[in-house]
Amino acid sequence: MKNPSAGLAICLSIILFVTFSFPVSAQTTNPRWISEMPAPERILREIKGKDAADTAERQMGVFKHLMEIIDSMAYGLEHRFMPNKATPDEIRIKDMYWKAYAEVWYKAKNKNDNYIHDGDLHDEMMEKFFSKGFRELLLKSDNNRSAIYDKHRKESEGVVFSVGPKDQPASESVEDLLRSG
């Protein structure tokens, strides 16, 4: 190289280009915990089965389970019902999972959902894709959800559902209606 300062300038230009071409910090997601959800490509790469058919079924199970986790955590942590209270990030990620699920489903020999609630696959997925902090947050969410359901069951205990206002006299019986009809 004839001019060492020209080489230094080129090197410095490349370093500046690379440094400022990419975001310095990851964009914050709403909710924050959703940032740990794995990309579909990672699931396809890391979730394998004993053969091609089993691999497809396991991958479909992971995609469905991840969508359930999003819904479950939205309710358990923030008391938001899905899909009407979903954030744009939750919608975006669930859409990615649905598309990936559909692609695997169309290619799959067996279109079974054998792995959706498989405990071993759940454990593998948690270990491969999520931090300890995320797993603790999921457990907290599950506990919150269970407490809400238990409270509702207790409050609803002994409630008898009826049709119509309680002070209105009973109308004709079903048998009377059938005879008159």
C-alpha positions in Angstrom: 0.0 0.0 0.0 1.5 3.3 -1.1 -0.3 5.5 1.4 -0.7 4.1 4.9 -3.1 6.8 6.0 -5.4 5.9 3.1 -5.6 2.3 4.5 -6.2 3.6 7.9 -9.0 5.8 6.6 -10.6 2.9 4.8 -10.4 0.7 7.9 -11.9 3.4 10.0 -14.7 3.9 7.5 -15.6 0.2 7.6 -15.6 0.2 11.4 -17.8 3.3 11.5 -20.2 1.8 8.9 -20.5 -1.5 10.7 -20.9 0.3 14.1 -23.7 2.7 13.0 -25.5 0.4 10.5 -26.9 -1.8 13.2 -28.9 -0.9 16.2 -26.9 -0.6 19.4 -29.6 -2.0 21.6 -32.5 -4.3 20.9 -35.9 -2.7 20.4 -38.0 -2.9 23.5 -41.0 -5.2 23.0 -44.5 -4.8 24.6 -44.7 -6.7 26.8 -41.0 -7.0 27.6 -41.0 -10.8 28.2 -42.1 -11.5 24.6 -38.6 -10.6 23.4 -37.5 -14.1 24.5 -39.8 -15.9 22.2 -37.7 -17.8 19.7 -37.7 -17.2 16.0 -39.5 -19.8 13.9 -36.2 -20.6 12.1 -34.6 -21.5 15.4 -37.4 -23.9 16.3 -37.1 -25.6 12.9 -33.4 -25.9 13.3 -33.3 -27.1 16.9 -36.4 -29.2 17.4 -35.9 -32.6 15.9 -37.6 -36.0 16.2 -36.7 -39.6 15.5 -37.6 -39.2 11.8 -39.0 -36.5 9.4 -42.7 -37.2 10.4 -41.9 -37.0 14.1 -39.8 -33.9 13.6 -42.7 -32.1 11.9 -45.2 -33.2 14.7 -42.8 -32.0 17.4 -42.3 -28.6 15.6 -46.0 -28.1 15.2 -46.4 -28.9 18.9 -43.8 -26.2 19.8 -45.4 -23.6 17.7 -48.9 -24.2 19.2 -47.5 -24.3 22.7 -45.6 -21.0 22.2 -48.9 -19.4 21.1 -50.6 -20.7 24.2 -47.8 -19.3 26.4 -48.3 -15.9 24.9 -52.0 -16.0 25.7 -51.5 -17.5 29.1 -48.8 -15.0 30.2 -50.9 -12.0 28.9 -53.7 -13.1 31.2 -51.6 -14.4 34.1 -49.4 -11.3 34.4 -51.5 -8.5 33.1 -55.1 -9.9 33.2 -55.6 -9.3 29.5 -57.8 -11.6 27.5 -56.6 -12.6 24.1 -57.0 -11.8 21.2 -59.0 -8.6 21.8 -56.4 -7.2 24.2 -53.2 -8.4 22.4 -50.4 -6.0 21.9 -49.0 -5.5 18.3 -45.8 -7.4 19.3 -47.9 -10.4 20.6 -50.0 -10.4 17.4 -46.8 -10.2 15.2 -45.1 -13.1 16.9 -48.2 -15.2 17.0 -48.7 -14.6 13.3 -45.1 -15.7 12.7 -45.8 -18.9 14.6 -49.1 -19.6 12.8 -47.4 -19.2 9.4 -44.6 -21.5 10.4 -47.0 -24.0 11.9 -49.0 -24.0 8.6 -45.9 -24.5 6.5 -44.8 -27.5 8.6 -48.4 -28.8 8.6 -48.7 -28.7 4.8 -45.4 -30.5 4.4 -46.1 -33.1 7.2 -47.1 -36.6 6.4 -49.0 -36.9 9.7 -51.1 -33.9 10.5 -51.5 -34.9 14.2 -51.1 -32.6 17.2 -49.6 -35.4 19.3 -47.0 -33.1 20.9 -49.1 -30.0 21.9 -49.3 -30.9 25.5 -46.3 -33.2 25.7 -44.4 -32.6 29.0 -41.0 -33.8 27.7 -41.2 -31.5 24.7 -42.3 -28.6 27.0 -39.2 -29.2 29.1 -36.9 -29.4 26.1 -38.4 -26.2 24.7 -38.0 -24.3 28.0 -34.4 -25.4 28.4 -33.4 -24.6 24.8 -35.2 -21.3 24.2 -35.8 -19.5 27.5 -33.8 -18.0 30.3 -34.2 -18.9 33.9 -35.9 -15.5 34.5 -38.4 -16.2 31.8 -39.2 -19.6 33.2 -39.7 -18.1 36.6 -42.0 -15.4 35.1 -44.0 -18.2 33.4 -44.4 -20.0 36.7 -45.6 -16.8 38.3 -48.1 -16.3 35.5 -49.4 -19.8 35.9 -49.8 -19.3 39.7 -51.6 -16.0 39.2 -53.9 -17.6 36.6 -54.7 -20.5 39.0 -55.4 -18.1 41.8 -57.8 -16.1 39.7 -59.6 -19.3 38.5 -59.8 -20.6 42.1 -61.3 -17.3 43.3 -63.9 -17.4 40.6 -64.8 -21.0 41.3 -65.2 -20.2 45.0 -67.3 -17.1 44.3 -69.5 -19.2 41.9 -70.0 -22.1 44.3 -73.7 -22.8 44.8 -74.8 -20.4 42.1 -77.7 -21.8 40.1 -78.2 -20.4 36.6 -81.7 -19.9 35.3 -83.4 -18.5 32.3 -85.3 -15.2 32.7 -85.7 -12.9 35.7 -85.9 -14.6 39.1 -89.2 -12.9 40.1 -91.1 -13.8 36.9 -93.6 -16.7 37.2 -92.6 -19.9 35.5 -93.8 -20.1 31.9 -95.2 -23.2 30.3 -93.2 -26.3 30.7 -91.5 -27.9 27.7 -94.2 -30.6 27.6 -97.0 -27.9 27.5 -95.2 -26.1 24.6 -94.8 -29.4 22.7 -98.4 -30.3 23.1 -99.6 -26.9 22.0 -97.2 -26.6 19.0 
